[in-house]
């Protein structure tokens, strides 16, 4: 390496010397003007930010202190220097072109083209990132975001450079700087007020455009001034600008955590840029974070959560009769302050006249003033809500689905939901949609389309009519409040009303719909024996902190939600001195129905609070943003927010500061350190980089050794999560010793859960060896059940199939459940291994007159049969088909759906008429979806007419598109093109577009292969 440097050093020196000579030979004033323009653009951006922030901030929101102002200027200085480097490159290219030709036009042209070329790669990357966003990718105009930054962006930069370099050709454009600065200000204002905060990259692009226009304008103005100034004055000005850039930039790179938090909270135009820049500079924050993690490990005996927060409370203080029903109504995007008791006077989006029915209804309900969702968006909030999990847990494989839970409590699980919940459905038999796993276990589901929300109440009442003869649990999801809103039979638009106006109209309409639902239930004699729970999955920004959406933050407006429980015959009250959360809803339902506390549920029953207002209650409630970069915790009325990307921390006293305007966080404060430690224990991955510290790793290893023969606990779970993040041979060896030496199966399960993914082959052997030691005993079943609860991925499939065969011969079908649960998490079960035992189980469970397994076990058998990879022997296929055909008319809807889906594996052409009959519009959507997939597998390309016929039904359209994509036939392209043109839903149009592109791409690839083979 040293010799290489010695050889290249002379060449590098010569190159720099020539560049210097070239620059000096032209005019050093040009580069001085660039430096002056750089400082001026940084100052302009800072001034612009202060003006926009002042005009758009909430009343009373704190400004920036002196240190934060200096850091803000530093952030803009760094941004301006980046632009200067790009401009210097463009100018150097232009100087080279000018030296090669006598004219000056080539200089401007070359510099302009070079400036445009420089920005093409980053703008192309940004375009790809922007168009790949979850929402934007589904829009018909996604291509604008894909090509928008690169093509017109590069052309605009080249044009701006051409105009700005006009003074070099002897022309002055005095109007150009003023016009360009006006454009810069307009872009900055739009960035802060008009753009949604869902996509940070979009804000980064907007800021970059504003900064670029300002730099070019000021550079164009600085060049003629620099030519007229005396050399000494220009040199002094250049030196001052250099200091003005370097000192603030140094302050920005070295700012304290609380200064960074203040800056992110108070800079309207560049929050995302500052956050991204801060995430690239971690040196100054590492020691502070290391001390937090180190001190947490050193103080393991001291609780991080609220004292008494997990103390068991008595259950059964209010138990409803066994024939009563439960309705859980989740109104999407309903803010806590849209209804009593949190509603305040003077709001533009909700007043007392907007919700006359809800106001009357809430007077008789138990209503909580302070309740929180687990996340700030539906996809991250609904799944953990329905399983009582924390938002950082995998709701697709962890916990017990609500449908199965309430069924075990004697209620028929039914649901009435918007199409958003069920589209796109991933897999037949597993009703996963955009809200993954939400409908697992629900036996009958009514679906209404987002564009026809008037159908919510009729479809819900029709669903209740079908199940009114047995106690039921109904989950109803209303989507009308979600922006842009819905009222009076149509989706609202921005041309009809403002953000707050549309929200208020939607609220009025929703109030009338809930009243209609209650009236319908009263007419059917259901209301007097139905517990009614009203809640929401998240709130909605109404302009506070310039927030007009939800998902990107965890401010009160988007995570605080209404929660009310109405129990017939009981007079409710306001509970305004306790903080609760959506995580408590499912345990509350279980308590009301007489069930004990489930260990799979993280929340606590609210029934003790309903029965006794003096019940001790203090615990932590966690919530997070859409992508999880921002996490918050509230304990009582103290709320702490941690922004992982920017390493910023905020704490607010919500009693004294409900608007979250004054950040009280101070390092060393007891309450701040305890709340931050609570976030660390809940989400240790946010501090994983501090595990590189040797002292911290050593302390972690010491703590793990202390549990060598101990039992599972929250502390051990925390240590294992840290160890998995730390990785390394030392950690692996430590946890292997812990697994081998511990006498506790719970400890072994915890170790396997955290470390399996790091060494699947090794841990597969260890798990198989562990299970072999007590094969055939109850301990095996308990251990396997624990693996299933932890969402254990596939391990030792041959061994697992052998154990499944062993238990398949057991007369007690209840012993099948653990292994069935375990393999239910495995995709593509190998039919040669798992087909025979599953066929045996299914034959026993479905045999006429035989003692059948309970419905839950039968569902598990069918679910696993539907997951077989299809390589069935003729004998096993015939056995499965006979059993499945006995179940396609089963009285339980969930069994019918799974049985129909199994015909995709075991069916034949002879079963096609039966499957076609299942496509009747009167059948549940899940059953029709399963039948359509089975027909596709059996008939192949000839099923396309049937698929297109089903696609005329809006509720089956997504399934039809998915089937056509799987078939990959060009015969389905006309249908997909028609959907792209005519479908109202942008999401469905995007799905159809992706399917069409997939088919066309596969077709082109096939034609290319054929042509190549033909040439050969």
C-alpha positions, 0 to 999 in steps of 0.5 A, a space after each residue: 500500500 505504501 509503495 502504491 501511494 509513493 508511485 501515485 503521489 507525483 501524478 496526483 500532485 501534477 493533476 492538482 497543480 494543473 487544475 490550480 493553474 487552470 483556475 488561476 489562469 481564468 479568474 480566482 474571483 469566480 471561485 471567491 464568488 462561489 464561496 460567498 454564494 455558498 455562505 449567502 445561500 446558507 444564510 438565506 435558507 436559515 432566514 427562510 426557515 425561520 420565516 416559514 416556521 414562524 408563519 406555520 407553527 402552532 401558537 405558543 410553540 417554542 422557538 430555537 435557542 442560540 445554540 440551536 440556531 447556530 446548529 441550524 445554520 451549520 446544517 444549511 452550511 453543509 448543504 450549501 457546501 455540497 452544492 458548491 462542490 457540484 458547482 465547482 465540478 461543473 465550472 471546472 469542466 466548463 473551464 476545460 471546454 473554454 480553454 479548448 475553444 476561443 469562444 465563451 458560449 462553449 464555456 457556459 454550455 459545457 458548464 450547464 450540461 456538466 451541472 445537469 449531468 452531476 445531478 442525474 445519478 442522485 436524482 434517478 435514485 431518488 425517483 426510484 425510491 419515491 415511486 417505490 413507496 407503498 402508496 405512490 407505487 399504486 397510483 397511476 401517476 407513479 411514473 411521474 415520481 419515478 422519472 420526475 426528479 431525474 429528467 426535468 430535474 437535470 434539465 432544470 439544473 442545466 437551464 439554471 446553470 446556463 442562466 446563472 453563468 450569463 455574467 461570465 459571457 458578459 450579460 447581466 440578468 438582474 431579474 434572475 436572482 430575485 425570481 429564483 429566490 422567490 421560487 426557492 421561498 415557494 418551494 420551501 413553503 410548499 415543503 413545510 405546508 403542502 407535502 404530506 409527511 409520509 415520505 421523507 425522501 420527498 421532503 428531501 427532494 423539495 429542500 434540495 430543489 429550494 437550496 439549489 435554486 437559491 444557490 444558483 441565484 446567489 451565485 449569479 448575483 455574486 459573480 459581477 459583484 466579485 469582479 468589481 470589489 478590490 482584491 483585499 476586500 474580496 479576500 477578507 469577505 471570502 475569509 469571513 464566509 469561510 469562517 461563517 460556514 465552518 464554525 456553524 458546521 462544526 457546531 452542528 456536527 458536535 451538537 448535544 442530543 437536546 439541541 438536536 431534538 430542539 432543532 428537529 422540532 423547530 425547523 419547518 423546512 428541513 426536518 428530514 434533511 437534518 435528521 438524515 444528516 444527523 444519522 450519519 454523524 454518531 460520534 458525539 452521541 455514542 458515549 451518551 448512549 453507551 452509558 445508558 445501555 451500560 447503566 441499564 445492564 448494570 442496574 438489572 435489579 432495578 425495574 425499568 417499567 412503572 412500579 406495580 405496572 404488571 401487578 396482577 389485578 382481580 378478574 371477574 368483577 363484571 361478567 356478562 351472561 353467557 348469551 350476551 354478544 360483544 361488538 367492537 367498532 373501530 372507527 379508522 382515524 377517529 381522533 380522541 378529541 373528536 368526541 367527548 370527553 376529550 373534545 375541546 371547544 373551538 375546534 374546526 374539525 369537531 363540535 358538539 353539534 357534529 355527533 348528537 347520537 354519540 354524545 348521548 350514547 357516551 353519557 351511559 358508557 365508560 369512557 376514557 379520556 386518555 387512551 393510546 393506540 399501539 401505532 400511528 397507522 392502520 397496518 401497524 395498529 390493527 394487528 397488535 390491537 386484535 391480539 393484544 401485542 406490542 407494536 414491535 411484535 410480529 402479529 402474523 406469527 405471535 399471539 392468539 388471533 382474536 377470532 380464535 380467542 373469542 370462539 374459545 369463549 363461546 362466541 361466534 366470531 364474525 366481522 364487517 370490514 372495509 375492502 382495505 382490510 382484505 385487499 390484497 389477500 395473500 393466500 387462500 385459507 389465510 385471510 391475510 390482507 393489507 392488515 396482515 392476519 386481522 381476520 384469522 379465525 373469523 368465520 363469517 366476514 362481510 366486506 363493503 368497498 371503500 367507495 360504497 361505505 353506505 353499505 356498511 350498516 346494511 351489510 353489518 345488520 345482514 351479518 348479524 341476522 345470520 348469527 342472531 340465534 347464537 351469541 356472537 362477537 362482531 368486529 366492525 371497521 368503519 373507514 369513513 373518517 379516514 382522509 379524504 373522508 366519506 359522506 352523503 354517498 361518496 368519497 370527499 375531495 379537496 375541491 369540496 372541502 378543506 382538510 378540517 371541513 372534510 373531516 367534520 363532514 365525515 364525522 357527522 355522517 359517521 355519527 348517523 351511521 352508528 346511530 343507524 347500526 344501534 337502531 337496527 340492533 335494537 329492532 332485532 332485540 340485540 342491543 339489550 344483550 350486547 356489550 358495545 366497545 367503541 375505539 379507533 386505530 389511530 388519530 389524524 393530523 389537522 394541521 398541528 405542527 404542520 401535520 396533515 396526515 398520520 403515520 410519520 410521528 407519534 404526537 398526541 393527535 395521531 396516537 391518542 384515540 377515543 375508547 368507550 365501553 357500553 354495558 347494558 344495564 350499567 351507568 358508565 362514567 368518565 375515567 379521566 385519571 388513568 392512562 390506558 391503551 388499545 392493547 387492553 381491549 382484548 383482555 377486557 373482552 376476555 374478562 367480561 366473558 369470564 376468561 382468565 388472563 391469557 399469557 399470550 396477551 400483553 395488555 391488562 383487563 380494564 374491568 377492574 377500573 370499570 368496577 372500582 375507580 380507585 384501582 391502582 393503575 400505573 403502567 407503560 404504554 408504547 406506540 410507534 410510527 409507521 416505519 418504527 423510527 420514532 417510538 414513544 412511551 407514556 406513563 401516567 401523564 409523562 410522555 417520552 419520544 425517541 427518534 432513533 434515526 436522529 437520536 433525539 429525545 423529547 419528554 412532555 408533561 401532558 397535564 401542563 403541556 397537552 400541545 407538546 410544545 415544551 421539551 422537558 428532557 434533560 440528561 440525568 433527570 430521573 424520570 427521563 432516564 427511567 422512561 428512556 430505559 423503558 424504551 430501551 428495554 422494549 426496543 433494544 434494537 434502537 441502541 444496537 450500535 452501542 454493543 460494539 463497545 467492549 465494556 458493554 459487551 463484557 457486561 452483557 456476557 456476565 449477565 448472561 452467565 448469571 442465568 445459566 441455571 435460572 428461569 425465564 424472566 423479562 430480564 432474560 428476554 431483554 438480555 437475549 434480544 441484546 445478545 442476538 443484536 450483538 452477534 459474534 462468536 462470543 455471544 453465540 457460545 454464551 447462549 449455546 451454553 445457556 441452552 445446554 445448561 439451563 433446566 428451564 424449557 422456557 429459557 431454552 425456548 427464549 434462546 431458540 427464538 432469538 438465535 435460530 435465524 443466526 444459525 438455522 442448521 445448528 439450532 435445528 440439530 439442537 432442537 431435534 436433539 432436545 425434543 428427542 430426550 422426552 419424545 412421546 411425553 407431555 413435555 414434548 408437546 409443551 415444548 413444541 407448543 412453546 415453539 409455535 407460540 414463538 413463531 418458530 421457523 421450519 427446523 429439521 422437517 424430517 424429524 418433525 414429520 416423524 413426530 407428527 406421524 407418531 402423534 397422528 396415531 394417538 387416539 386423543 386428537 388434542 395431542 395433535 395440536 402442538 405440532 400442527 400449530 408449529 408447522 402451521 408457520 412453515 411455508 410449503 410443507 414437503 408433501 412426501 414427508 407431511 402428506 401421510 400423517 396429515 391425511 391420516 389425521 384428516 381422515 380420523 377427524 372427518 370420518 362419519 360417526 367417528 369422534 371428531 377433533 374439535 373445530 380448532 384442531 380440524 382447522 389446523 389440519 386443513 390449514 396445513 394440508 393447504 400448505 403442502 407443496 403439491 408433490 402428493 402420491 396418488 394414494 395420499 391425494 385420494 385419501 385427502 380428497 375423500 376427507 375434504 369432500 366430506 367437509 366442503 358442506 360443513 356447518 362451520 364457515 371456516 371449515 368450509 373455506 379451508 376444505 375448499 382451499 384444500 381442493 387446490 392440492 387434492 382436487 381434480 377436474 371432477 370437482 370443478 362443478 362443485 367449486 363453480 357452485 361455491 362462486 355464488 355471490 351469496 357465499 362468503 368472500 373467503 369461500 369464493 376466493 378459495 374456490 376461485 384459486 382451486 379452479 385456477 389450479 385444476 383448469 389452468 388457462 381455461 379458467 380465465 373466463 370464470 376468473 374474469 366473470 368473478 372479477 366483475 364483483 368488486 369484492 372478488 376483483 383483487 382475487 381475479 387479478 391475483 389469479 391472472 397474474 399466477 396464470 401468466 397468460 396473455 389472454 388475461 391482459 385485456 381484462 387487466 388493462 380494462 381494470 387499469 383504466 376503469 377501476 376507481 380504487 388507486 390501490 386496485 389499479 396498481 395491483 392490476 398494473 403490476 400483474 400486467 407488467 409481470 405477464 408482459 415481462 415473462 412473455 418477453 423473456 419467453 420470446 427471447 429464450 425461444 429466439 435464442 434457441 432457434 438461432 442455436 
